[in-house]
Amino acid sequence: MKWILHYMGRYRGRVAFGMSVKFLGTIGELMLPFLLEYIIDDVVPTNQVRMVVLFGVLMIVTAVLVRSVNINANRRATAVARDCIRDLRHDLFETTVHLTGSQFDYVTLPSLISRMTSDTYNVQNFIGMIQRMGVRACIMLLGGIFMAVLLDPVLALVMVGMVPIMAGIILFISTKGIPMYRRVQEKVDDITRVLRENITGVRVVKALSREEYETQRYERSNDDLTTTDLRTGITMALPNPIMNLCLNIGMATVILIGASRVNNGLTKPGVIIAFLSYFNMILQAIMGMNRIFIQSTKAAASANRIGEVIVLAEDVQPVLEIDDTTLLPARCLDADGNAPLVVFDNVSFAYPVLQQEKVDENRENAISNISFTINRGESLGIIGATGCGKTTLLNLLMRFYDVSDGQVYYNGRDVRTYAPDELRRTMSVVFQNDTIFADTLRNNIIFGREVTDETMAQAAADANIAQMIEAQPEQYDYRATKAGANLSGGEKQRVLIARALAGHPDLLILDDASSALDYKTDAALRKAIRTNYPETTTITIAQRISSVMSMDRILVMENGQMLGYGTHEELLASCEVYRDIYISQTGGDANASA
């Protein structure tokens, strides 16, 4: 709940004013039955029609004012709830984009989506409700009891005796609600994951005729959510019939005792009518408090889930101090004493594995004992079987994860001495499964950076996509649809490469970024990078040996191990795995090539 109070605190002035308005409106409501009692018992018996009309008009004016004031207060409450959730969604989104790789793996994408949508919706409903009904229910309850005691203390005892019973029921049920609603939200995470997988993979599902299988998988998730939600709903609905029973018993008792007191001349008829109005107000107040408690359990569960992400993000990767332990050792400097741009020094790493919401420390390394260097302006190709650890090297270099052992140096410093933004600002990357945004090609290439139109056009030309773009009527204002669905695989990759080149990075990383390109386009791309970006250091991960064989250095990976490091000719002579890849892909004679 502290997260809800934190965001409401930003608008404490507006919250206080809105609640004050609501307070005045509720006081006005409490006065209406009192005026009615006065008219019936004191004005009507005088047979003064003018006074009856005058007090009737006063009641109408009071009722209209009360309604107007309540509408104004409700609008203010809705506006505060809207602004609070706008801030919360903004902060949650900003937090999400700054999560580390391991933190993102821990929370998972479907869970982040449901926290951003359904959880924030629950919190918004509660913030609005607590302002609209929180003040009104409390004042209506306390004020109704006070006015009832003022009118007839004997009848008030019957009503007051019901209140502790109903309050106890509400408190007991609400304590059960938070964990139950949390389980509901976890089931929402599961169904979101299944939906996302099926929507993004719909072509695969259709191509393999697995519609029935995926439908059954969705039904299982949907049934789990429905069962959990139903069980929670039944539990949280229990207070309503119990309280209605208590209140109806109380009201029947009040009517019986009140009729007896009127017959015995101990009270007046108007008092009984007003008393029943106050009893109804107290009923509404208690029912409103019940709704608040139900919504608060939802909101508390959702706020805790949102808070988990925000707290997780506060546990950021520490930035190490620059000292002798984080500077590149002298043994790694070249003959002139210059530091290579990138150095991996005996690096090992294991991805965190979640087991029953805990990180399993006994996990296998994704890579082990990796050491190599890349000088400024050089190119490095990384090749190996799927899952051998190629992309893991890039994740460590860009500090999406921190090493388990060893050190990664960039520009002569341990990458952990850089804040992530500072480190990545000098790099450009095209990932294996990268994203085209639903926006113009101009915005996809520039991507919010200070890039001139000339630089953008040059990057597009180097990526061999300029001709396709300029053939469109809108040219660079041609709009890509979601995930670039209106672009071919090769066009998407070339747009992504243009985006990377437009930043003129110190380090260009291409993670299997040319897999959809034909050999001719791939070769033209590599030539353009060598010619037009001579000072840019390049790391290329590829499955095709033709994409890396011209690189200054080639790193061969297998099962997280480094099997070879050198030029194409050196590896043909010394690395059996590389030689096998070369022969299998080219059909050439490795010995003749060497």
Wavefront OBJ file of the C-alpha trace (Angstrom):
o trace
v 0.000 0.000 0.000
v 2.951 2.349 0.473
v 3.223 2.681 -3.317
v -0.382 3.914 -3.517
v 0.221 6.452 -0.759
v 3.466 7.510 -2.432
v 1.743 8.437 -5.683
v -1.286 9.976 -3.979
v 1.161 12.067 -1.934
v 2.250 13.839 -5.107
v -1.262 15.298 -5.296
v -1.910 15.737 -1.593
v -3.278 19.259 -2.062
v -5.816 18.174 -4.655
v -6.695 15.073 -2.621
v -7.258 17.156 0.519
v -9.403 19.712 -1.312
v -11.473 17.037 -3.039
v -12.044 15.185 0.225
v -13.029 18.461 1.907
v -15.629 19.043 -0.788
v -16.861 15.481 -0.305
v -17.019 16.062 3.454
v -19.269 19.110 2.998
v -21.523 17.191 0.609
v -21.887 14.323 3.079
v -22.722 16.699 5.939
v -25.436 18.134 3.709
v -26.835 14.645 3.117
v -26.942 14.005 6.839
v -29.043 17.133 7.358
v -31.832 16.060 4.960
v -33.518 13.449 7.257
v -33.205 15.908 10.177
v -35.076 18.561 8.131
v -37.693 15.957 7.192
v -38.226 15.047 10.845
v -38.580 18.718 11.787
v -41.158 19.316 9.026
v -43.257 16.270 9.995
v -43.179 16.710 13.766
v -42.941 20.499 14.209
v -44.035 22.320 11.027
v -46.945 20.201 9.704
v -48.854 20.205 13.059
v -48.974 24.055 12.942
v -51.082 23.885 9.738
v -48.978 26.712 8.259
v -48.850 25.878 4.565
v -46.385 28.699 3.899
v -43.879 27.224 6.375
v -44.335 23.716 4.947
v -43.604 25.010 1.426
v -40.662 27.073 2.675
v -39.011 24.108 4.404
v -39.837 21.878 1.419
v -38.035 24.291 -0.889
v -35.141 24.335 1.579
v -34.916 20.525 1.365
v -34.955 20.635 -2.446
v -32.240 23.304 -2.562
v -30.158 21.342 -0.053
v -30.560 18.143 -2.061
v -29.531 19.905 -5.300
v -26.506 21.486 -3.637
v -25.496 18.172 -2.100
v -25.737 16.447 -5.485
v -23.716 19.190 -7.194
v -21.023 19.145 -4.525
v -20.767 15.326 -4.691
v -20.489 15.372 -8.496
v -17.713 17.960 -8.263
v -15.875 15.898 -5.635
v -16.226 12.713 -7.713
v -14.783 14.443 -10.762
v -11.831 15.657 -8.721
v -11.278 12.146 -7.352
v -11.348 10.668 -10.859
v -8.855 13.269 -12.079
v -6.446 12.535 -9.218
v -6.722 8.771 -9.832
v -6.054 9.336 -13.541
v -2.967 11.468 -12.879
v -1.609 9.108 -10.216
v -1.823 6.129 -12.544
v -0.345 8.136 -15.397
v 2.687 8.758 -13.176
v 2.743 5.163 -11.981
v 2.603 3.755 -15.506
v 5.343 6.134 -16.602
v 7.602 5.149 -13.713
v 6.866 1.461 -14.174
v 7.646 1.668 -17.887
v 10.836 3.622 -17.250
v 11.794 1.056 -14.634
v 11.082 -1.786 -17.042
v 13.358 -0.480 -19.788
v 16.205 -0.146 -17.259
v 15.913 -3.669 -15.828
v 19.012 -5.780 -16.157
v 18.910 -8.980 -18.158
v 18.673 -11.173 -15.077
v 15.957 -8.948 -13.544
v 13.944 -9.096 -16.760
v 14.334 -12.876 -16.843
v 13.120 -13.047 -13.240
v 9.958 -10.973 -13.746
v 9.215 -12.252 -17.294
v 7.597 -10.299 -20.111
v 3.977 -11.551 -19.664
v 4.082 -10.605 -15.988
v 5.383 -7.120 -16.824
v 2.542 -6.655 -19.304
v -0.139 -7.667 -16.780
v 1.438 -5.460 -14.089
v 1.433 -2.535 -16.509
v -2.223 -3.101 -17.455
v -4.509 -4.979 -15.050
v -2.512 -4.223 -11.885
v -2.361 -0.477 -12.563
v -6.094 -0.598 -13.390
v -6.833 -2.109 -9.962
v -4.773 0.583 -8.257
v -6.527 3.326 -10.245
v -9.940 2.026 -9.222
v -8.903 2.037 -5.574
v -7.446 5.560 -5.642
v -10.655 6.869 -7.156
v -12.868 4.866 -4.803
v -11.031 5.817 -1.601
v -11.521 9.486 -2.432
v -15.144 9.160 -3.528
v -16.366 6.703 -0.924
v -13.725 6.759 1.806
v -14.741 10.107 3.280
v -18.417 9.663 2.503
v -18.678 6.198 4.062
v -16.858 7.183 7.259
v -18.770 10.441 7.743
v -22.047 8.763 6.800
v -21.411 5.983 9.329
v -20.248 8.155 12.211
v -22.602 11.023 11.394
v -25.546 8.697 10.935
v -24.923 7.088 14.314
v -24.548 10.503 15.959
v -27.799 11.827 14.446
v -29.604 8.590 15.314
v -28.465 8.854 18.949
v -29.536 12.485 18.943
v -33.016 11.541 17.699
v -33.627 8.452 19.878
v -30.849 6.890 22.023
v -32.870 3.727 22.661
v -33.355 2.898 18.986
v -29.721 3.859 18.298
v -28.542 1.081 20.639
v -30.070 -1.526 18.289
v -28.249 -0.050 15.311
v -24.932 0.455 17.083
v -24.957 -3.173 18.232
v -24.887 -4.332 14.604
v -21.861 -2.260 13.579
v -19.050 -4.233 15.366
v -20.409 -7.514 13.979
v -20.360 -6.248 10.402
v -16.969 -4.530 10.800
v -15.472 -7.764 12.116
v -16.803 -9.698 9.113
v -15.289 -7.174 6.692
v -11.882 -7.193 8.368
v -11.744 -11.001 8.524
v -12.629 -11.480 4.850
v -10.314 -8.705 3.648
v -7.278 -10.377 5.251
v -8.038 -13.452 3.152
v -8.393 -11.427 -0.023
v -4.862 -10.113 -0.639
v -3.167 -13.501 -1.220
v -6.169 -14.703 -3.212
v -6.118 -11.701 -5.544
v -2.369 -12.104 -5.917
v -2.942 -15.657 -7.170
v -5.533 -14.294 -9.610
v -2.985 -11.840 -11.018
v -0.412 -14.628 -11.345
v -2.963 -16.587 -13.385
v -3.438 -13.451 -15.513
v 0.346 -13.543 -16.089
v 0.035 -17.138 -17.316
v -2.803 -16.451 -19.730
v -1.008 -13.333 -21.012
v 2.042 -15.459 -21.747
v -0.005 -18.023 -23.676
v -1.806 -15.282 -25.616
v 1.432 -13.514 -26.485
v 3.089 -16.724 -27.652
v 0.140 -17.602 -29.872
v -0.312 -14.136 -31.325
v 3.354 -13.677 -32.168
v 3.707 -17.265 -33.346
v 0.392 -17.543 -35.189
v 2.083 -18.341 -38.503
v 3.977 -21.236 -36.966
v 0.801 -22.554 -35.346
v -1.071 -22.422 -38.648
v 1.831 -23.807 -40.684
v 2.071 -26.873 -38.440
v -1.724 -27.213 -38.086
v -1.524 -26.979 -34.293
v -4.573 -24.734 -33.826
v -6.400 -27.396 -31.793
v -3.371 -28.031 -29.581
v -2.891 -24.324 -28.854
v -6.623 -23.888 -28.270
v -6.503 -26.618 -25.620
v -3.429 -25.007 -24.047
v -5.245 -21.680 -23.874
v -8.347 -23.352 -22.430
v -6.271 -24.860 -19.629
v -4.865 -21.439 -18.716
v -8.287 -19.847 -19.055
v -9.898 -22.512 -16.850
v -7.191 -22.047 -14.201
v -7.812 -18.287 -14.189
v -11.593 -18.754 -14.096
v -11.438 -21.264 -11.224
v -9.093 -19.084 -9.173
v -11.131 -15.944 -9.883
v -14.388 -17.732 -9.013
v -13.001 -19.024 -5.725
v -11.761 -15.534 -4.864
v -15.054 -13.944 -5.888
v -17.080 -16.341 -3.730
v -14.881 -15.647 -0.704
v -15.006 -11.876 -1.155
v -18.784 -11.926 -1.776
v -19.558 -13.570 1.571
v -19.808 -10.289 3.556
v -22.669 -8.917 1.428
v -25.413 -11.457 2.281
v -24.264 -11.691 5.908
v -24.346 -7.916 6.349
v -27.683 -7.617 4.561
v -29.111 -10.201 6.936
v -27.767 -8.338 9.975
v -29.046 -4.997 8.701
v -32.481 -6.324 7.831
v -32.771 -7.886 11.270
v -31.685 -4.580 12.770
v -34.142 -2.574 10.670
v -37.033 -4.911 11.555
v -36.115 -4.582 15.225
v -36.007 -0.778 14.935
v -39.464 -0.708 13.308
v -40.990 -2.943 15.997
v -39.447 -1.040 18.898
v -40.128 2.304 17.225
v -43.812 1.511 16.680
v -44.124 0.519 20.312
v -42.468 3.750 21.437
v -44.743 5.843 19.209
v -47.830 4.108 20.655
v -46.580 4.767 24.165
v -45.876 8.426 23.340
v -42.142 8.062 23.914
v -41.183 9.296 20.460
v -42.717 10.971 17.395
v -43.557 9.544 13.947
v -41.163 11.910 12.219
v -38.336 10.593 14.365
v -39.032 7.051 13.192
v -39.047 8.136 9.512
v -35.802 10.081 9.964
v -34.325 7.236 11.960
v -35.032 4.775 9.119
v -33.351 7.210 6.690
v -30.273 7.311 8.903
v -30.381 3.549 9.227
v -30.410 3.327 5.416
v -27.482 5.786 5.264
v -25.532 3.653 7.702
v -26.373 0.608 5.579
v -25.002 2.396 2.500
v -21.905 3.462 4.446
v -21.153 -0.064 5.619
v -21.762 -1.496 2.142
v -19.497 1.211 0.749
v -16.804 0.339 3.270
v -17.174 -3.291 2.252
v -16.605 -2.317 -1.387
v -13.584 -0.278 -0.342
v -12.133 -3.225 1.559
v -12.713 -5.560 -1.410
v -11.100 -3.100 -3.811
v -8.300 -2.451 -1.329
v -7.395 -6.146 -1.299
v -7.174 -6.098 -5.092
v -5.199 -2.873 -5.042
v -2.862 -4.076 -2.284
v -2.050 -7.257 -4.211
v -1.513 -5.265 -7.409
v 0.497 -2.535 -5.683
v 2.768 -5.157 -4.120
v 3.376 -6.681 -7.555
v 4.169 -3.268 -9.024
v 6.370 -2.459 -6.048
v 8.329 -5.670 -6.589
v 9.414 -4.419 -10.016
v 10.276 -0.936 -8.766
v 12.261 -2.312 -5.816
v 13.935 -4.796 -8.140
v 15.021 -1.935 -10.384
v 16.448 -0.060 -7.397
v 18.808 -2.990 -6.990
v 20.759 -1.724 -9.995
v 24.054 -3.075 -11.189
v 26.683 -1.292 -9.081
v 29.154 0.944 -10.856
v 32.620 0.028 -9.642
v 35.231 2.625 -8.801
v 38.094 3.124 -11.229
v 41.247 1.822 -9.564
v 44.068 -0.627 -10.190
v 41.689 -3.584 -9.950
v 39.317 -2.255 -12.613
v 41.847 -0.848 -15.084
v 43.236 -2.985 -17.869
v 46.386 -4.825 -16.655
v 49.683 -3.877 -18.275
v 50.029 -7.400 -19.692
v 47.034 -6.694 -21.959
v 48.498 -3.510 -23.506
v 50.073 -3.617 -26.955
v 53.740 -2.954 -27.726
v 53.144 0.817 -27.780
v 51.330 0.729 -24.436
v 47.889 1.283 -26.005
v 44.813 -0.480 -24.680
v 42.731 -2.621 -27.051
v 39.110 -1.524 -27.350
v 37.717 -4.831 -26.033
v 39.370 -7.406 -23.786
v 37.808 -10.566 -22.361
v 40.072 -11.815 -19.582
v 39.292 -15.389 -18.496
v 35.536 -14.722 -18.433
v 32.958 -17.245 -17.213
v 29.223 -16.703 -16.863
v 26.086 -18.625 -15.917
v 22.563 -17.383 -16.532
v 20.405 -17.271 -13.399
v 17.875 -20.101 -13.258
v 14.672 -19.624 -11.261
v 13.563 -22.507 -9.110
v 10.479 -21.917 -6.959
v 11.013 -18.148 -7.134
v 14.659 -18.412 -6.065
v 17.854 -18.256 -8.043
v 19.561 -21.601 -8.350
v 23.246 -21.040 -7.653
v 24.172 -24.564 -8.791
v 23.841 -23.878 -12.496
v 26.071 -24.642 -15.434
v 28.162 -21.972 -17.095
v 26.959 -20.646 -20.427
v 30.574 -19.736 -21.229
v 33.820 -20.673 -19.462
v 37.344 -19.216 -19.454
v 36.981 -16.962 -22.508
v 39.940 -14.680 -23.317
v 40.501 -12.541 -26.426
v 41.213 -8.943 -27.492
v 39.925 -6.626 -30.224
v 41.983 -3.590 -31.230
v 40.409 -0.341 -32.355
v 39.253 -0.423 -35.943
v 39.568 -4.207 -36.176
v 36.809 -6.635 -37.017
v 35.981 -9.814 -35.127
v 33.807 -12.629 -36.403
v 32.250 -15.106 -33.978
v 31.020 -18.421 -35.316
v 29.747 -21.613 -33.757
v 26.717 -23.833 -33.321
v 23.428 -22.542 -31.966
v 23.528 -22.176 -28.181
v 27.309 -22.207 -27.910
v 27.476 -18.835 -26.121
v 28.005 -16.338 -28.954
v 25.241 -13.923 -27.933
v 26.223 -14.340 -24.284
v 29.542 -12.643 -25.069
v 27.672 -9.610 -26.380
v 25.348 -9.544 -23.369
v 28.377 -9.351 -21.090
v 30.140 -6.744 -23.222
v 27.064 -4.514 -23.270
v 26.458 -5.240 -19.589
v 23.004 -6.701 -19.862
v 24.476 -9.205 -17.406
v 27.591 -9.054 -15.240
v 30.254 -11.742 -15.407
v 30.309 -14.585 -12.925
v 34.099 -14.728 -13.047
v 36.885 -12.881 -14.853
v 36.679 -9.374 -16.308
v 35.468 -7.664 -19.481
v 37.334 -4.456 -20.369
v 36.188 -1.708 -22.713
v 38.386 1.274 -23.522
v 40.865 0.126 -20.879
v 38.303 -0.105 -18.066
v 36.224 -2.882 -16.589
v 32.740 -2.535 -18.099
v 31.378 -2.499 -14.558
v 32.960 0.922 -14.021
v 30.551 2.333 -16.608
v 26.928 3.130 -16.005
v 24.987 1.067 -18.565
v 23.837 4.153 -20.509
v 27.342 5.585 -20.639
v 28.729 2.285 -21.902
v 26.113 1.609 -24.564
v 26.111 5.154 -25.917
v 29.299 4.381 -27.841
v 27.922 1.143 -29.301
v 25.339 0.184 -31.896
v 23.867 -3.282 -32.096
v 21.578 -5.298 -34.341
v 20.284 -8.325 -32.463
v 19.261 -11.612 -33.979
v 15.563 -10.964 -33.312
v 15.456 -7.186 -33.321
v 12.446 -4.902 -33.472
v 10.968 -2.720 -36.172
v 8.592 -0.249 -34.534
v 5.202 0.743 -35.954
v 6.480 4.101 -37.172
v 8.024 5.737 -40.224
v 11.259 4.321 -41.592
v 12.846 7.697 -40.823
v 12.026 7.355 -37.133
v 13.044 3.705 -37.128
v 16.496 4.631 -38.451
v 17.058 7.871 -36.511
v 15.515 6.333 -33.356
v 15.368 9.564 -31.366
v 19.028 10.455 -31.862
v 20.513 13.646 -33.294
v 21.044 12.253 -36.771
v 20.879 14.470 -39.849
v 18.962 13.504 -42.970
v 22.273 13.199 -44.843
v 23.672 10.780 -42.257
v 20.435 8.792 -42.300
v 20.477 8.549 -46.092
v 24.140 7.488 -46.086
v 23.451 4.781 -43.495
v 20.516 3.529 -45.574
v 22.701 3.442 -48.675
v 25.450 1.533 -46.834
v 22.836 -0.951 -45.582
v 21.603 -1.330 -49.185
v 18.054 -0.290 -48.259
v 18.015 3.271 -49.682
v 16.812 2.170 -53.102
v 13.815 0.336 -51.673
v 12.898 3.280 -49.398
v 13.237 5.927 -52.091
v 11.039 3.874 -54.425
v 8.118 4.390 -52.026
v 5.869 7.436 -52.629
v 6.436 8.553 -49.035
v 10.139 7.616 -49.151
v 11.545 7.823 -45.596
v 8.095 8.703 -44.277
v 6.865 5.289 -45.409
v 5.262 3.756 -42.330
v 6.206 0.304 -41.109
v 3.415 -1.674 -39.501
v 3.735 -3.472 -36.169
v 6.922 -5.585 -36.072
v 7.589 -4.536 -39.674
v 4.957 -6.924 -41.029
v 4.819 -4.991 -44.324
v 8.566 -5.477 -44.865
v 10.344 -8.629 -46.002
v 12.857 -10.330 -43.722
v 15.793 -8.916 -45.688
v 14.297 -5.407 -45.732
v 13.790 -5.469 -41.974
v 17.387 -6.528 -41.377
v 18.715 -3.807 -43.650
v 16.603 -1.130 -41.906
v 17.984 -2.353 -38.574
v 21.544 -2.245 -39.907
v 20.918 1.299 -41.185
v 19.725 2.225 -37.687
v 22.985 0.898 -36.212
v 25.202 2.617 -38.797
v 23.421 5.982 -38.452
v 24.898 6.411 -34.968
v 28.510 6.149 -36.229
v 29.400 4.013 -33.199
v 32.844 3.232 -31.852
v 31.740 -0.408 -31.703
v 29.295 -1.979 -34.143
v 27.764 -5.321 -33.114
v 25.909 -7.464 -35.629
v 24.319 -10.522 -34.040
v 23.428 -12.740 -36.992
v 22.082 -9.560 -38.600
v 22.595 -10.726 -42.181
v 20.904 -14.131 -41.980
v 18.067 -12.974 -44.281
v 20.422 -11.347 -46.803
v 21.670 -13.016 -49.945
v 25.411 -13.531 -50.363
v 25.798 -10.592 -52.743
v 24.024 -8.121 -50.424
v 25.922 -9.474 -47.425
v 29.230 -8.983 -49.180
v 28.273 -5.451 -50.271
v 27.332 -4.612 -46.693
v 30.652 -5.816 -45.302
v 32.518 -3.836 -47.974
v 30.533 -0.668 -47.166
v 31.328 -0.997 -43.451
v 35.056 -1.478 -44.139
v 35.158 1.453 -46.556
v 32.912 4.049 -44.924
v 33.445 3.231 -41.227
v 37.178 2.538 -41.005
v 37.464 3.678 -37.378
v 34.525 1.591 -36.221
v 35.376 -1.680 -34.507
v 33.042 -4.451 -35.651
v 31.891 -7.654 -33.993
v 29.875 -9.960 -36.238
v 28.110 -13.108 -35.104
v 27.156 -15.295 -38.042
v 26.189 -18.800 -39.032
v 27.616 -18.397 -42.541
v 31.363 -18.668 -42.749
v 31.377 -16.287 -45.721
v 30.241 -13.506 -43.354
v 33.291 -13.851 -41.082
v 36.137 -15.262 -43.144
v 37.307 -11.793 -44.211
v 37.400 -10.478 -40.616
v 40.694 -9.526 -38.967
v 40.097 -12.121 -36.263
v 37.662 -15.017 -35.922
v 36.513 -16.599 -32.653
v 35.244 -20.189 -32.809
v 32.835 -21.274 -30.031
v 31.415 -24.655 -29.037
v 29.480 -25.561 -25.863
v 30.539 -22.340 -24.152
v 34.212 -23.004 -24.827
v 36.642 -21.083 -27.016
v 38.056 -23.552 -29.549
v 39.947 -21.189 -31.809
v 40.975 -17.569 -32.282
v 42.839 -16.159 -35.271
v 42.598 -15.331 -38.950
v 40.749 -17.439 -41.488
v 43.974 -19.035 -42.698
v 45.255 -19.689 -39.178
v 42.016 -21.367 -38.137
v 41.894 -23.551 -41.225
v 45.294 -24.842 -40.250
v 44.746 -25.153 -36.483
v 41.027 -25.531 -35.664
v 39.275 -28.708 -36.742
v 35.771 -27.377 -35.950
v 36.338 -24.279 -38.083
v 37.748 -26.396 -40.878
v 34.689 -28.660 -40.795
v 32.364 -25.647 -40.965
v 34.276 -24.269 -43.921
v 34.170 -27.531 -45.841
v 30.491 -28.205 -45.082
v 29.402 -24.721 -46.196
v 31.680 -24.156 -49.174
v 32.507 -27.675 -50.285
v 36.035 -26.368 -50.714
v 39.389 -27.923 -49.941
v 40.535 -26.516 -46.605
v 44.155 -27.452 -47.283
v 44.119 -25.717 -50.653
v 42.553 -22.599 -49.121
v 45.097 -22.583 -46.328
l 1 2 3 4 5 6 7 8 9 10 11 12 13 14 15 16 17 18 19 20 21 22 23 24 25 26 27 28 29 30 31 32 33 34 35 36 37 38 39 40 41 42 43 44 45 46 47 48 49 50 51 52 53 54 55 56 57 58 59 60 61 62 63 64 65 66 67 68 69 70 71 72 73 74 75 76 77 78 79 80 81 82 83 84 85 86 87 88 89 90 91 92 93 94 95 96 97 98 99 100 101 102 103 104 105 106 107 108 109 110 111 112 113 114 115 116 117 118 119 120 121 122 123 124 125 126 127 128 129 130 131 132 133 134 135 136 137 138 139 140 141 142 143 144 145 146 147 148 149 150 151 152 153 154 155 156 157 158 159 160 161 162 163 164 165 166 167 168 169 170 171 172 173 174 175 176 177 178 179 180 181 182 183 184 185 186 187 188 189 190 191 192 193 194 195 196 197 198 199 200 201 202 203 204 205 206 207 208 209 210 211 212 213 214 215 216 217 218 219 220 221 222 223 224 225 226 227 228 229 230 231 232 233 234 235 236 237 238 239 240 241 242 243 244 245 246 247 248 249 250 251 252 253 254 255 256 257 258 259 260 261 262 263 264 265 266 267 268 269 270 271 272 273 274 275 276 277 278 279 280 281 282 283 284 285 286 287 288 289 290 291 292 293 294 295 296 297 298 299 300 301 302 303 304 305 306 307 308 309 310 311 312 313 314 315 316 317 318 319 320 321 322 323 324 325 326 327 328 329 330 331 332 333 334 335 336 337 338 339 340 341 342 343 344 345 346 347 348 349 350 351 352 353 354 355 356 357 358 359 360 361 362 363 364 365 366 367 368 369 370 371 372 373 374 375 376 377 378 379 380 381 382 383 384 385 386 387 388 389 390 391 392 393 394 395 396 397 398 399 400 401 402 403 404 405 406 407 408 409 410 411 412 413 414 415 416 417 418 419 420 421 422 423 424 425 426 427 428 429 430 431 432 433 434 435 436 437 438 439 440 441 442 443 444 445 446 447 448 449 450 451 452 453 454 455 456 457 458 459 460 461 462 463 464 465 466 467 468 469 470 471 472 473 474 475 476 477 478 479 480 481 482 483 484 485 486 487 488 489 490 491 492 493 494 495 496 497 498 499 500 501 502 503 504 505 506 507 508 509 510 511 512 513 514 515 516 517 518 519 520 521 522 523 524 525 526 527 528 529 530 531 532 533 534 535 536 537 538 539 540 541 542 543 544 545 546 547 548 549 550 551 552 553 554 555 556 557 558 559 560 561 562 563 564 565 566 567 568 569 570 571 572 573 574 575 576 577 578 579 580 581 582 583 584 585 586 587 588 589 590 591 592 593 594
